[in-house]
Amino acid sequence: MVEVSKASAIASLRQALPASIALCRQALEASGGHLQDAHAYVVRQLGADYMRRTGVDAAQAAAALRATGHDVERAVALWRRQHPLPPFALIAKGRPMAAELEAAEPGMRLFAHVLPGAQGVHELRLITHAVRFTETAYGFDYDVALRDSKTRVERTFASGLPALAVLLQAHAIDEGMLRSIDAFDSCLLHSALEAYL
């Protein structure tokens, strides 16, 4: 195959499939320049990449990739949306999580805020504050919420996820209650409180 026809074959493959130039070149070489065989090779490689990243079988991978025009990144993003990581896996990846609990007093809110830490030491903050101290209303003025006489922040630490699970259970919190902090409108969940504590 001459270089001009190889370039046009790569362009043709890339027009049909969202694949890298390197993968298209590899497919053409593996298929001896036969375009249909190269197309099938690229589809198999994209499917293998999707299966490796999601853990699904070949039939599920083929269906997901067909639905997204063989766009692996888009297919993986859709899969992740449908199969979110469990909260402890997100904590292990460094994502803070929270749960809202029933406050003892009316007009108050109680949150359990889990902050992943260095070397696997996680912090659990039990944060109680008045209902009015929302992220929407107070935002960066969270120091007003911290100066309120009814605001409480209790801190405990756990070394490793098993110890964190035990700590959460002691407060009647199971993993299924944990959500992204973005699910809650509390100015004290979205603020850097370390300087105040």
PyMOL commands that set and color helices and strands:
alter all, ss='L'
color gray80, all
select helices_A, chain A and resi 3-16+21-30+35-54+58-67+72-82+87-92+118-120+135-138+142-147+161-170+175-177+181-183+194-196
alter helices_A, ss='H'
color red, helices_A
select strands_A, chain A and resi 97-101+108-115+121-130+152-159+179-180
alter strands_A, ss='S'
color yellow, strands_A
deselect
rebuild
show_as cartoon
